[in-house]
Amino acid sequence: MTWLLALGAVWAMSLLMLLTKVAHRFWLSLIWLSLLPHGVAVHGLLRQYLPAYATPFSVALVLSTMVFVALFLLHMPQYPLKLSRRIRIMMGGRRIFLVSLLAGLVNVPLCGLLLQPAFRAQVIDLPNETIIWDFVVTYSIIALCAYVGALRIFFTSRRLGVARRLLLILFAWVPLVNIGLGIWFCVIAKKEFVHDYLQTELQAERQSSEICATRYPLLLLHGVGFRDYDFLNYWGRIPALLKKNGATVFYGHQQAWGTIEDNAVEIQSALRGILAETGADKVNIIAHSKGGLDARYLISSLRMGPYVASLTTMSTPHHGSELLQVLDKLPMRIYLKVCGGLNAYFGAVGDHAPDAYAASRQLHPDFLRKFNEDNPDAPEVYYQSYGAQMKSPLSSSLLLAPYAIMKSVSTHNDGLVTIDSAKWGNYRGALQSTTVRGISHGDLIDLVRQDYDGFNMAEEYVKIVAELKNMGF
């Protein structure tokens, strides 16, 4: 009979948890996690006052605790908008960690109170050993929940990056430090959630508007040192968002270390294929970095202007990169050896005529002065350009060194190209975030797939393409 009552208690407790949706409610889950794990103390009291019921009801409490912990750790919050499963897992982890942290704080004064002999003599007559074991078990359960919450953020957040993840791995077992890291992760997760929620809300509002459905298809041209791969898109999440808003997107598939002349010939072939496939008369070209120089040569020297409606360049070194003037000081044998290694690698992965030495030298200010004279703007093409600006060397770990070098010899830059060099045609300004981070050369193409406070790179491209559509392109 006693065991039946205990099983009934488990059933009733589990049903209560499900009916109250305990995992969905912050304060209710906090109360449960603060009190339910105290099974050792409850068992001690039952042995004193109700010895016949001590074992079965202690088992019932353990099973109820397991049900609660399972519901709590598997929780994924629901939102009015249909957010991704990744975001919901992350935000569930954030709630788990914060509830666990507060439950741990709630139990600190409770532990101190129960260890006071005067209080135990008047209220709860349990030996010190029982009290200590009770809090060991309680804090073990709370710590387990906290670690699971932190790990959910660890594995799902895109904003954490490698460095922050490494910090958690190194200091996960250091008291107080791990708590501080967990709180920091929760702040990052909240910012990521707000960014994703606003993006989802914005996309839902314009779902059928097709604001990026331009008259002419888009041709995206990459910069130096990269290729167009299907499985690792050079442009990050940008093309997917453009397509979602009605754009037709194609790629140039030029070489990573091809010269301007060689790459322009390959883009010419790609352009003709796009026109044949779509039946369009022209294309809108959006080019990043050296891709803008390839496009300008295509338009002017290869006389493809009649087939290009607009050219938008993103941090293209139209007037050269001062970094090349610094590289001039390197011993030529080292320069050639590095270029030879690049040629060997990219020749193996797709370049048919890589020439890293010539391609890099074509970014020198001296070369581009002559290039600009030989490749004037075609009157039938609309030219516009954007730059970018890092605000400190710490804005990008990848471009820390080149930014510092260029800053010492020049002015505001994105790690590879100065703002002045990026200006061509209708200059639309330098893209930069509202925070101290700034925007790097790699950020312009969503290279590391991260979102930054006060800035959304993919949305900037949506605005650019929407403007082209409104202009009739």
DAKAJO-V821685 format. One record per pair of residues at least 24 apart in sequence whose ideal C-beta (glycine too) atoms are under 7 Angstrom apart, sorted by sequence separation. I is the first residue (numbers start at 1). J is the second residue. D is the distance in whole Angstrom. If there is no record, write none. Layout:
# DAKAJO-V821685
i=I j=J d=D
i=I j=J d=D
This chain:
# DAKAJO-V821685
i=72 j=96 d=7
i=111 j=135 d=5
i=218 j=242 d=7
i=228 j=252 d=7
i=250 j=274 d=5
i=283 j=307 d=7
i=287 j=311 d=7
i=292 j=316 d=3
i=390 j=414 d=6
i=417 j=441 d=6
i=160 j=185 d=7
i=228 j=253 d=5
i=282 j=307 d=5
i=283 j=308 d=6
i=284 j=309 d=5
i=389 j=414 d=6
i=390 j=415 d=6
i=414 j=439 d=7
i=415 j=440 d=5
i=416 j=441 d=4
i=39 j=65 d=6
i=282 j=308 d=6
i=283 j=309 d=7
i=284 j=310 d=5
i=285 j=311 d=5
i=286 j=312 d=5
i=287 j=313 d=5
i=288 j=314 d=5
i=289 j=315 d=6
i=292 j=318 d=7
i=388 j=414 d=4
i=414 j=440 d=5
i=415 j=441 d=5
i=267 j=294 d=6
i=282 j=309 d=4
i=287 j=314 d=7
i=288 j=315 d=7
i=289 j=316 d=6
i=387 j=414 d=7
i=414 j=441 d=4
i=36 j=64 d=7
i=37 j=65 d=6
i=107 j=135 d=7
i=160 j=188 d=6
i=267 j=295 d=7
i=286 j=314 d=7
i=36 j=65 d=5
i=159 j=188 d=5
i=218 j=247 d=6
i=220 j=249 d=6
i=227 j=256 d=5
i=287 j=316 d=6
i=431 j=460 d=6
i=212 j=242 d=5
i=218 j=248 d=7
i=222 j=252 d=7
i=226 j=256 d=6
i=248 j=278 d=7
i=264 j=294 d=5
i=268 j=298 d=6
i=389 j=419 d=6
i=107 j=138 d=6
i=157 j=188 d=6
i=217 j=248 d=4
i=218 j=249 d=5
i=219 j=250 d=5
i=220 j=251 d=5
i=221 j=252 d=4
i=225 j=256 d=6
i=263 j=294 d=4
i=267 j=298 d=5
i=36 j=68 d=6
i=150 j=182 d=5
i=153 j=185 d=5
i=157 j=189 d=6
i=159 j=191 d=7
i=218 j=250 d=7
i=220 j=252 d=7
i=224 j=256 d=7
i=225 j=257 d=7
i=275 j=307 d=7
i=387 j=419 d=4
i=159 j=192 d=5
i=212 j=245 d=4
i=213 j=246 d=3
i=214 j=247 d=7
i=217 j=250 d=6
i=219 j=252 d=6
i=221 j=254 d=7
i=224 j=257 d=7
i=260 j=293 d=5
i=264 j=297 d=4
i=271 j=304 d=6
i=158 j=192 d=7
i=211 j=245 d=5
i=212 j=246 d=5
i=213 j=247 d=7
i=260 j=294 d=6
i=264 j=298 d=4
i=268 j=302 d=5
i=104 j=139 d=7
i=150 j=185 d=6
i=157 j=192 d=6
i=210 j=245 d=6
i=211 j=246 d=7
i=212 j=247 d=4
i=387 j=422 d=3
i=32 j=68 d=6
i=146 j=182 d=7
i=153 j=189 d=5
i=210 j=246 d=3
i=261 j=297 d=7
i=268 j=304 d=6
i=271 j=307 d=6
i=324 j=360 d=7
i=386 j=422 d=7
i=387 j=423 d=7
i=260 j=297 d=5
i=385 j=422 d=6
i=104 j=142 d=5
i=264 j=302 d=6
i=385 j=423 d=6
i=33 j=72 d=7
i=103 j=142 d=5
i=206 j=245 d=7
i=252 j=291 d=7
i=324 j=363 d=5
i=385 j=424 d=4
i=254 j=294 d=6
i=324 j=364 d=4
i=325 j=365 d=7
i=385 j=425 d=6
i=203 j=244 d=7
i=383 j=424 d=6
i=384 j=425 d=5
i=389 j=430 d=5
i=399 j=440 d=5
i=100 j=142 d=5
i=321 j=363 d=5
i=383 j=425 d=3
i=384 j=426 d=4
i=385 j=427 d=5
i=386 j=428 d=5
i=388 j=430 d=6
i=395 j=437 d=5
i=399 j=441 d=6
i=29 j=72 d=6
i=320 j=363 d=6
i=383 j=426 d=6
i=385 j=428 d=7
i=386 j=429 d=7
i=387 j=430 d=4
i=388 j=431 d=5
i=389 j=432 d=5
i=395 j=438 d=4
i=399 j=442 d=7
i=320 j=364 d=6
i=384 j=428 d=6
i=388 j=432 d=7
i=392 j=436 d=7
i=396 j=440 d=4
i=398 j=442 d=6
i=100 j=145 d=4
i=101 j=146 d=6
i=320 j=365 d=3
i=386 j=431 d=6
i=391 j=436 d=6
i=395 j=440 d=6
i=22 j=68 d=7
i=100 j=146 d=4
i=221 j=267 d=7
i=317 j=363 d=5
i=319 j=365 d=6
i=391 j=437 d=6
i=392 j=438 d=7
i=396 j=442 d=6
i=391 j=438 d=4
i=9 j=57 d=7
i=23 j=71 d=5
i=320 j=368 d=4
i=377 j=425 d=7
i=390 j=438 d=4
i=22 j=71 d=6
i=23 j=72 d=5
i=96 j=145 d=6
i=97 j=146 d=5
i=100 j=149 d=6
i=319 j=368 d=6
i=389 j=438 d=5
i=390 j=439 d=7
i=2 j=52 d=6
i=6 j=56 d=4
i=10 j=60 d=5
i=14 j=64 d=7
i=17 j=67 d=6
i=318 j=368 d=7
i=389 j=439 d=6
i=390 j=440 d=5
i=2 j=53 d=6
i=6 j=57 d=5
i=9 j=60 d=4
i=13 j=64 d=4
i=17 j=68 d=6
i=24 j=75 d=7
i=388 j=439 d=4
i=23 j=75 d=4
i=96 j=148 d=6
i=97 j=149 d=3
i=219 j=271 d=6
i=388 j=440 d=7
i=3 j=56 d=5
i=6 j=59 d=6
i=10 j=63 d=5
i=14 j=67 d=5
i=96 j=149 d=3
i=97 j=150 d=5
i=388 j=441 d=7
i=2 j=56 d=5
i=6 j=60 d=4
i=10 j=64 d=6
i=17 j=71 d=6
i=318 j=372 d=7
i=94 j=149 d=7
i=219 j=274 d=6
i=388 j=443 d=7
i=93 j=149 d=5
i=96 j=152 d=7
i=388 j=444 d=5
i=93 j=150 d=7
i=217 j=274 d=6
i=93 j=152 d=3
i=94 j=153 d=6
i=92 j=152 d=6
i=93 j=153 d=5
i=217 j=278 d=5
i=90 j=152 d=6
i=89 j=152 d=6
i=90 j=153 d=6
i=217 j=280 d=6
i=216 j=280 d=5
i=219 j=283 d=4
i=221 j=285 d=6
i=219 j=284 d=7
i=223 j=288 d=5
i=224 j=289 d=6
i=33 j=99 d=6
i=90 j=156 d=4
i=216 j=282 d=5
i=217 j=283 d=5
i=218 j=284 d=5
i=219 j=285 d=5
i=220 j=286 d=5
i=221 j=287 d=4
i=222 j=288 d=6
i=223 j=289 d=3
i=224 j=290 d=4
i=33 j=100 d=7
i=89 j=156 d=5
i=90 j=157 d=6
i=216 j=283 d=5
i=221 j=288 d=7
i=223 j=290 d=5
i=216 j=284 d=5
i=218 j=286 d=6
i=223 j=291 d=5
i=26 j=95 d=7
i=30 j=99 d=5
i=34 j=103 d=5
i=222 j=291 d=5
i=316 j=385 d=7
i=29 j=99 d=5
i=33 j=103 d=4
i=86 j=156 d=5
i=214 j=284 d=6
i=221 j=291 d=3
i=311 j=381 d=6
i=310 j=381 d=7
i=315 j=386 d=7
i=30 j=102 d=5
i=34 j=106 d=5
i=69 j=141 d=7
i=73 j=145 d=6
i=310 j=382 d=4
i=311 j=383 d=5
i=312 j=384 d=5
i=313 j=385 d=5
i=314 j=386 d=5
i=315 j=387 d=6
i=26 j=99 d=6
i=30 j=103 d=6
i=34 j=107 d=6
i=72 j=145 d=6
i=221 j=294 d=6
i=290 j=363 d=7
i=305 j=378 d=3
i=308 j=381 d=5
i=309 j=382 d=7
i=315 j=388 d=5
i=221 j=295 d=6
i=301 j=375 d=6
i=306 j=380 d=6
i=73 j=148 d=5
i=300 j=375 d=4
i=305 j=380 d=5
i=69 j=145 d=7
i=300 j=376 d=6
i=305 j=381 d=5
i=48 j=125 d=7
i=101 j=179 d=7
i=297 j=375 d=6
i=300 j=378 d=6
i=45 j=124 d=7
i=296 j=375 d=5
i=299 j=378 d=5
i=323 j=402 d=6
i=326 j=405 d=5
i=101 j=182 d=7
i=44 j=126 d=5
i=299 j=381 d=6
i=323 j=405 d=7
i=323 j=406 d=6
i=326 j=409 d=7
i=322 j=406 d=5
i=41 j=126 d=6
i=97 j=182 d=5
i=257 j=342 d=6
i=44 j=130 d=4
i=257 j=343 d=7
i=322 j=409 d=5
i=98 j=186 d=6
i=322 j=410 d=5
i=41 j=130 d=7
i=97 j=186 d=6
i=257 j=346 d=5
i=40 j=130 d=6
i=41 j=131 d=7
i=256 j=346 d=5
i=262 j=353 d=6
i=382 j=473 d=7
i=94 j=186 d=5
i=40 j=133 d=5
i=41 j=134 d=4
i=216 j=309 d=5
i=258 j=351 d=6
i=323 j=416 d=6
i=40 j=134 d=4
i=257 j=351 d=6
i=94 j=189 d=5
i=256 j=351 d=6
i=258 j=353 d=6
i=321 j=416 d=6
i=38 j=134 d=6
i=94 j=190 d=7
i=255 j=351 d=4
i=258 j=354 d=7
i=259 j=355 d=6
i=321 j=417 d=6
i=322 j=418 d=7
i=40 j=137 d=5
i=257 j=354 d=4
i=258 j=355 d=7
i=39 j=137 d=7
i=91 j=189 d=7
i=255 j=353 d=7
i=256 j=354 d=7
i=257 j=355 d=6
i=90 j=189 d=5
i=255 j=354 d=6
i=257 j=356 d=4
i=259 j=358 d=5
i=315 j=414 d=6
i=37 j=137 d=6
i=38 j=138 d=6
i=259 j=359 d=5
i=317 j=417 d=5
i=321 j=421 d=7
i=37 j=138 d=4
i=258 j=359 d=6
i=319 j=420 d=7
i=320 j=421 d=6
i=91 j=193 d=5
i=257 j=359 d=5
i=260 j=362 d=5
i=315 j=417 d=5
i=319 j=421 d=4
i=259 j=362 d=6
i=318 j=421 d=6
i=37 j=141 d=4
i=317 j=421 d=5
i=318 j=422 d=7
i=37 j=142 d=7
i=318 j=423 d=7
i=87 j=193 d=6
i=316 j=422 d=6
i=318 j=424 d=4
i=315 j=422 d=5
i=316 j=424 d=7
i=33 j=142 d=6
i=87 j=196 d=5
i=313 j=424 d=6
i=33 j=145 d=7
i=83 j=196 d=6
i=83 j=197 d=7
i=81 j=197 d=7
i=83 j=200 d=6
i=81 j=200 d=5
i=81 j=201 d=6
i=227 j=349 d=7
i=81 j=204 d=6
i=227 j=350 d=5
i=315 j=441 d=6
i=315 j=444 d=5
i=314 j=444 d=5
i=224 j=359 d=6
i=289 j=441 d=7
i=312 j=464 d=6
i=288 j=444 d=6
i=288 j=445 d=5
i=310 j=468 d=6
i=310 j=473 d=5
i=309 j=473 d=5
i=284 j=468 d=6
i=284 j=473 d=5
i=238 j=446 d=5
i=236 j=445 d=6
i=237 j=446 d=5
i=235 j=445 d=5
i=236 j=446 d=3
i=234 j=445 d=6
i=235 j=446 d=6
i=236 j=447 d=6
i=237 j=449 d=6
i=236 j=449 d=5
i=241 j=458 d=4
i=245 j=462 d=6
i=247 j=465 d=6
i=238 j=457 d=7
i=242 j=461 d=6
i=238 j=458 d=5
i=242 j=462 d=7
i=237 j=458 d=5
i=241 j=462 d=6
i=238 j=461 d=5
i=242 j=465 d=6
i=218 j=465 d=7
i=212 j=462 d=6
i=211 j=462 d=7
i=214 j=465 d=6
i=212 j=465 d=4
i=212 j=466 d=6
i=214 j=468 d=5
i=211 j=466 d=4
i=214 j=469 d=5
i=195 j=451 d=5
i=213 j=469 d=7
i=199 j=456 d=7
i=212 j=469 d=7
i=215 j=472 d=6
i=216 j=473 d=6
i=211 j=469 d=7
i=215 j=473 d=6
i=192 j=451 d=6
i=214 j=473 d=6
i=191 j=453 d=6
i=161 j=450 d=7
i=158 j=449 d=6
i=159 j=450 d=6
i=158 j=450 d=6
i=159 j=451 d=6
i=158 j=451 d=7
